[in-house]
């Protein structure tokens, strides 16, 4: 019986939606985040005393055990797209999942759900993808019953994909198409990802707890090229912009220069990722196996991209 769920890295985009859904399910929730002051917006998502915020570094063993030993289930959402400062792929994405699994097992936690990413592969040229694969392997070695979820690009009102390019289109005369924009993507709605988390915990009404120790790949109902997603974004915000193909070699050179900035807009490792499709693999376990019906991009985008239209969301 799951009464208390620890959400590690719960203050971000997916974390917010996860905490809200768990609160609606009546669960006690412990959220581990780096800055509890900035995460106070999570408190009103539940009843008084239902959501506990704990500030701390997930790499601190004492902090991590304090959170995990109080829970019946753990959801790990920690992840970074690029390294910076003290945030490293090896520490957060390769090592941490295994440590979470070991602590969960040692403290009698019943369920662990780990959100990874499509493309996790020890043989990838990308350090990000390598670290994701290592994290999955370390977790399943320490806690064989864990469920691993690999989403494609996640979209929703607070996403960092459609919002980023829509904002760019408000100011820039053109949008870049890495490698010509041929990369295939399968965007998945954030609420569907949360539905998969709920199903993996065995908390979905219409689904018995899925097979433990399995990996699921999460994608939406349609596959798009990167170019097509840019076209859809521009259509939704009512703007016309040039779509300019950028060769990967030029993008890599730009990433080298961008790497000199404190917060580079793109890294060489991200360029390597852009060379690979980001879609659900053939014969993979999917959202359907977790009792979730995938939501189309066309259904959701109009609900949050209006503010980027000429005149904003209040235009006549």
Secondary structure as GFF3:
##gff-version 3
##sequence-region A 1 316
A	DSSP	beta_strand	4	8	.	.	.	ID=ss1
A	DSSP	alpha_helix	13	24	.	.	.	ID=ss2
A	DSSP	beta_strand	28	33	.	.	.	ID=ss3
A	DSSP	three_ten_helix	40	45	.	.	.	ID=ss4
A	DSSP	beta_strand	51	55	.	.	.	ID=ss5
A	DSSP	alpha_helix	61	68	.	.	.	ID=ss6
A	DSSP	beta_strand	73	76	.	.	.	ID=ss7
A	DSSP	alpha_helix	89	89	.	.	.	ID=ss8
A	DSSP	pi_helix	90	95	.	.	.	ID=ss9
A	DSSP	alpha_helix	96	106	.	.	.	ID=ss10
A	DSSP	beta_strand	111	115	.	.	.	ID=ss11
A	DSSP	alpha_helix	127	142	.	.	.	ID=ss12
A	DSSP	beta_strand	147	151	.	.	.	ID=ss13
A	DSSP	beta_strand	154	155	.	.	.	ID=ss14
A	DSSP	alpha_helix	162	171	.	.	.	ID=ss15
A	DSSP	beta_strand	174	178	.	.	.	ID=ss16
A	DSSP	beta_strand	184	185	.	.	.	ID=ss17
A	DSSP	beta_strand	188	189	.	.	.	ID=ss18
A	DSSP	alpha_helix	190	200	.	.	.	ID=ss19
A	DSSP	beta_strand	215	218	.	.	.	ID=ss20
A	DSSP	beta_strand	224	225	.	.	.	ID=ss21
A	DSSP	alpha_helix	226	237	.	.	.	ID=ss22
A	DSSP	beta_strand	242	246	.	.	.	ID=ss23
A	DSSP	alpha_helix	248	258	.	.	.	ID=ss24
A	DSSP	alpha_helix	268	274	.	.	.	ID=ss25
A	DSSP	three_ten_helix	287	290	.	.	.	ID=ss26
A	DSSP	alpha_helix	297	300	.	.	.	ID=ss27
A	DSSP	three_ten_helix	301	303	.	.	.	ID=ss28
A	DSSP	three_ten_helix	306	308	.	.	.	ID=ss29
A	DSSP	three_ten_helix	312	314	.	.	.	ID=ss30
###
